Amino acid sequence: MAIAARDFRELRLDGMSRSFGTVNALKSVTLNVKRGEFIALLGPSGCGKSTALNCLAGLLTLSGGSIWLDSTRIDRRKPEERGFGMVFQNYALFPHMSVRKNIGFGLAMQGVSRSDIDRKVTEALSIVRLGDQGDKLPGQLSGGQQQRVAIARAIVIEPPLVLMDEPLSNLDAKLRLEMRAEIRRIHDLIGSATIYVTHDQEEALSLADRIVVMRDGTVRQVGTPQELYASPAHADVAEFMGYRNLVKSSAARSGNAVNVTIGGAAFAGTPIGNAVNGQAIVAIRPDDLKAEAGGPLAVTVESAQYHGRNFYCSGRTGDGTELYFMADTLVAKGDNIRLAADPARVLVYPGAAS
């Protein structure tokens, strides 16, 4: 396999900003990306993640800051001069061209010889496991196969950086799982850096070396999947990372723990940041709040969905607080049950969610 990413040490975003009139879509984003890293930009719609990707690609100019590839400033270069591979949400394949011609298009625009194009396209087809599909038109392929063609077109130019903008959102659940594994395999194989935009926290956790959580054009937290899953730095990051239960409470520090109240019941939790005393927001994942006889919190079940090994449920406390939790055995609407949680998984943040 001869296709490999062009050598570089580091991509650096230095205060990257972008405004649309009076709207600041990106606000001084700073990030260093090493060669070989897989970075996921994660956040809700409108948080600035696709804007960041388009600024990197050169499809949008910066309003402030700079982008560097090692010692070379590249934000003033045209998109084609940056040499990055791009994989779009809608594939963006030419419907009248064969798969081989689609993959080789970028090389042809670079003036690469026909023999080299043929060789590199054959290698790219092999990497994405479409070796026997080169003469077909995109419309003759499945959605997953078309996405593989788009990936092959991005990597055949041997880019230092591959940019992916929600590339799996148009695929069904089974194909998304398959393509996740393929994208990571190809990333590891060619050795490029990858920046991957998604709003799916499970996708980010399964693919990335580091996750960049964004909100309102700013970076809220950067960390490994394990760090983001276990220790979100802010309540809004916790919410986006699956801590669906966010409850306002008062907090009182007790040694290394902090005491809070949820639905009228006392819980011990783990303080995050400067959560010590006073107003707090408590974050708990549904899978960490479990039905348990003798648990401190009483709820009335409002719904229960069977998820194979357990039930994903919602319930309401006596004071009207709605909570989401897991049960290992069948529960039904109207059941009165009790819930408990490990204090290490009850995260307590200062103030209200922001």
C-alpha positions in Angstrom: 0.0 0.0 0.0 1.7 3.2 -1.2 -1.0 5.8 -0.4 0.0 7.6 2.8 -0.5 11.1 4.3 2.0 13.8 3.4 4.4 14.3 6.3 3.7 17.1 8.9 4.0 17.5 12.6 1.2 19.7 13.7 -1.9 21.6 12.6 -2.5 24.7 14.7 -5.6 26.8 15.0 -4.7 30.1 16.6 -7.7 32.1 17.7 -9.7 31.1 14.6 -12.8 33.3 14.4 -15.6 33.7 11.8 -18.5 36.2 11.8 -21.5 36.5 9.6 -22.5 40.2 10.0 -23.2 40.7 13.7 -23.3 36.9 14.4 -20.1 35.4 15.8 -20.2 31.8 14.5 -16.7 31.0 15.8 -15.1 32.8 18.7 -11.3 32.5 19.0 -11.0 28.7 18.6 -7.5 27.5 19.5 -6.5 23.9 19.0 -3.3 21.8 18.2 -3.7 18.6 16.1 -0.9 16.2 15.8 -0.2 14.0 12.7 -2.1 10.8 13.1 -4.7 12.2 15.5 -8.4 11.6 15.0 -10.3 14.7 16.4 -14.1 14.9 16.6 -15.8 18.3 16.7 -19.0 17.5 18.7 -21.9 19.7 19.5 -25.5 20.6 18.7 -26.7 22.2 15.5 -25.5 25.8 15.3 -22.6 25.4 17.7 -20.0 26.3 15.0 -18.5 22.9 14.2 -19.3 22.9 10.5 -18.2 26.5 10.3 -14.9 25.5 11.8 -14.5 22.7 9.3 -15.3 25.0 6.3 -12.8 27.6 7.6 -10.2 24.8 7.7 -11.0 23.7 4.2 -10.8 27.3 2.9 -14.5 27.4 1.9 -14.9 30.3 4.4 -12.4 33.0 5.1 -11.4 33.8 8.7 -12.6 37.0 10.4 -9.8 36.7 12.9 -6.9 34.4 13.9 -4.8 32.1 11.8 -4.3 28.4 10.7 -0.8 26.9 10.5 0.5 23.6 9.2 3.8 23.4 10.9 5.6 26.7 10.2 3.4 27.6 7.2 0.4 29.8 7.5 -2.3 28.4 5.3 -5.5 30.3 6.1 -4.7 32.8 3.2 -4.4 29.9 0.7 -7.1 28.8 -1.7 -8.9 25.5 -0.8 -7.0 23.6 -3.6 -3.7 24.9 -2.4 -4.1 23.5 1.1 -4.1 19.9 -0.1 -6.7 18.6 2.4 -9.2 15.8 1.7 -12.8 16.5 2.2 -15.7 14.1 2.8 -19.2 15.7 2.6 -22.5 14.6 4.2 -24.1 14.1 0.8 -21.0 12.4 -0.9 -20.8 15.1 -3.6 -20.0 12.5 -6.3 -20.3 13.3 -10.0 -23.2 11.1 -11.2 -22.1 11.0 -14.8 -18.5 9.8 -14.0 -17.5 6.3 -13.1 -16.2 5.5 -9.7 -12.6 5.5 -10.9 -13.0 8.9 -12.5 -14.7 10.3 -9.4 -11.8 9.1 -7.3 -9.1 10.3 -9.7 -10.7 13.7 -10.3 -8.5 15.6 -7.8 -5.4 14.0 -9.1 -6.3 15.0 -12.7 -6.8 18.6 -11.6 -3.3 18.5 -10.1 -1.9 17.4 -13.5 -0.8 13.9 -12.3 0.0 11.6 -15.2 -2.6 9.1 -16.4 -0.5 6.1 -15.3 0.0 7.5 -11.8 -3.7 8.3 -11.5 -4.6 4.7 -12.5 -2.2 3.3 -10.0 -3.3 5.5 -7.1 -7.0 5.0 -7.9 -6.5 1.3 -7.9 -4.8 1.5 -4.5 -7.5 3.7 -3.1 -10.2 1.3 -4.3 -8.4 -1.5 -2.5 -8.1 0.5 0.7 -11.9 1.2 0.8 -12.6 -2.4 -0.3 -14.3 -1.5 -3.6 -11.8 -3.1 -5.9 -14.4 -4.5 -8.3 -16.7 -1.5 -8.4 -14.5 1.0 -10.3 -16.3 1.0 -13.6 -19.8 1.5 -12.1 -21.6 4.9 -11.8 -22.3 6.2 -8.3 -26.1 5.7 -8.8 -25.4 2.0 -9.2 -23.9 1.8 -5.7 -25.5 1.6 -2.2 -25.2 4.6 0.2 -22.4 2.9 2.1 -20.5 2.2 -1.1 -20.9 5.8 -2.3 -19.5 7.0 1.0 -16.5 4.7 0.5 -16.0 6.3 -2.9 -16.1 9.8 -1.3 -13.5 8.6 1.2 -11.3 7.1 -1.5 -11.4 10.4 -3.4 -10.4 12.3 -0.2 -7.4 10.0 0.6 -6.1 9.4 -3.0 -4.4 12.9 -3.0 -2.4 11.8 0.1 -3.6 14.7 2.2 -2.0 15.6 5.6 -5.5 16.3 6.9 -8.9 14.7 6.1 -12.0 16.7 6.9 -15.3 14.9 7.4 -18.6 16.7 7.8 -21.2 14.4 9.4 -20.4 11.7 6.7 -22.6 9.0 8.2 -25.8 10.9 8.8 -27.5 9.7 5.6 -26.9 6.0 6.3 -29.1 3.6 8.3 -28.1 2.4 11.7 -26.3 -0.8 10.6 -24.3 0.9 7.9 -23.3 3.7 10.3 -21.8 1.1 12.6 -20.0 -0.6 9.8 -18.7 2.7 8.3 -17.4 3.9 11.7 -15.1 0.9 11.8 -14.0 1.5 8.2 -13.3 5.2 8.7 -11.1 4.5 11.7 -9.3 1.6 9.9 -8.6 3.9 6.9 -7.4 6.7 9.2 -5.0 4.4 10.9 -3.8 2.9 7.6 -2.9 6.2 5.8 -1.6 8.0 8.9 -3.2 11.4 8.2 -4.9 13.6 10.8 -8.7 13.5 10.7 -11.1 16.2 11.9 -14.6 14.8 12.0 -17.8 16.8 12.6 -20.7 15.1 14.3 -23.6 15.8 16.7 -23.7 12.1 17.8 -21.8 11.6 21.1 -21.7 7.8 20.6 -20.0 8.3 17.2 -17.5 10.7 18.7 -16.7 8.4 21.6 -16.1 5.4 19.4 -14.0 7.1 16.7 -11.9 9.9 18.2 -8.6 10.1 20.0 -9.8 13.5 21.4 -13.2 15.2 21.3 -13.7 18.9 21.1 -17.1 19.9 22.5 -18.4 23.1 21.1 -21.2 25.5 22.0 -22.2 28.9 20.6 -19.0 29.1 18.6 -16.7 28.4 21.5 -14.7 25.3 22.7 -16.2 24.2 26.0 -13.9 21.2 26.6 -11.2 19.1 24.9 -10.4 15.7 26.1 -10.1 12.0 25.4 -13.4 10.0 25.1 -12.8 8.6 28.5 -12.3 12.1 30.1 -15.4 13.5 28.4 -17.6 10.5 29.3 -16.6 10.3 32.9 -15.7 13.9 33.8 -17.4 16.6 31.8 -16.0 20.0 32.9 -19.3 21.9 32.6 -23.0 21.1 33.1 -23.8 21.8 29.4 -21.0 19.5 28.3 -22.4 16.8 30.7 -25.9 17.2 29.1 -24.5 16.8 25.6 -22.4 13.7 26.7 -25.5 11.9 27.8 -26.1 13.1 31.4 -29.8 13.6 30.6 -30.8 14.2 34.2 -29.9 17.8 35.1 -31.5 18.9 38.3 -31.2 22.2 40.2 -30.3 21.7 43.9 -28.5 23.3 46.8 -25.1 21.8 47.7 -23.3 21.4 50.9 -19.7 20.2 51.0 -18.9 17.2 53.2 -15.2 16.2 53.0 -14.4 15.1 49.5 -18.1 14.7 48.7 -21.0 17.1 48.4 -24.6 16.6 49.6 -27.5 17.5 47.3 -31.2 16.9 47.1 -33.0 15.3 44.1 -36.8 15.0 44.2 -36.8 15.6 47.9 -34.2 12.8 48.6 -30.7 13.3 49.9 -27.8 12.1 47.6 -24.0 12.3 48.0 -22.3 13.5 44.9 -18.9 14.4 43.4 -18.1 18.1 43.1 -16.9 19.4 39.7 -15.0 22.6 39.5 -15.7 24.9 42.5 -19.0 23.3 43.5 -18.9 23.5 47.2 -21.9 25.2 48.8 -24.9 27.1 47.5 -26.8 26.6 44.3 -25.8 23.7 42.1 -26.8 21.6 39.1 -26.7 17.9 39.5 -26.0 15.7 36.5 -26.6 11.9 36.3 -26.7 9.6 33.3 -29.9 7.5 33.0 -27.7 4.3 33.1 -26.2 5.5 36.4 -29.6 6.0 38.1 -31.0 2.6 38.7 -34.0 0.9 40.2 -32.9 -0.5 43.5 -35.0 -1.7 46.5 -34.3 0.6 49.4 -32.9 3.4 47.2 -33.3 6.9 48.6 -35.4 8.3 45.7 -39.1 7.4 45.1 -40.5 7.8 41.6 -43.7 6.9 39.8 -42.9 5.3 36.4 -44.3 7.2 33.4 -42.8 5.2 30.6 -40.6 2.2 30.0 -38.9 1.2 26.7 -37.3 -2.2 26.3 -33.7 -2.0 25.1 -32.8 -5.6 25.0 -31.0 -6.2 28.2 -32.8 -3.6 30.3 -35.5 -1.0 30.3 -35.0 2.7 29.6 -37.5 4.5 31.8 -38.9 7.9 32.8 -40.5 8.7 36.1 -41.6 11.6 38.2 -40.9 12.3 41.9 -43.3 13.6 44.4 -42.3 17.2 43.8 -42.7 16.8 40.1 -39.1 16.3 39.0 -38.9 14.2 35.8 -36.0 11.7 35.8 -34.7 9.2 33.3 -33.3 5.9 34.7 -32.6 2.2 33.9 -34.3 -0.9 35.2 -33.0 -4.5 34.8 -36.5 -6.0 35.3 -39.9 -5.2 33.8 -41.5 -2.0 35.1 -44.8 -0.5 33.9 -46.5 2.8 33.9 -47.8 3.7 37.3 -45.4 1.5 39.2 -43.9 3.1 42.3 -40.2 2.2 42.6 -37.0 3.5 44.3 -33.8 4.7 42.6 -30.2 4.9 43.7 -26.9 6.1 42.2 -23.2 5.7 43.0 -21.9 9.1 44.5 -19.0 8.9 42.0 -21.5 9.1 39.2 -23.6 12.0 40.7 -21.7 15.0 39.3 -22.4 18.3 41.0 -21.6 21.6 39.1 -21.7 25.1 40.5 -24.7 27.3 39.8 -27.3 26.6 37.1 -26.6 25.0 33.7 -25.3 27.6 31.3 
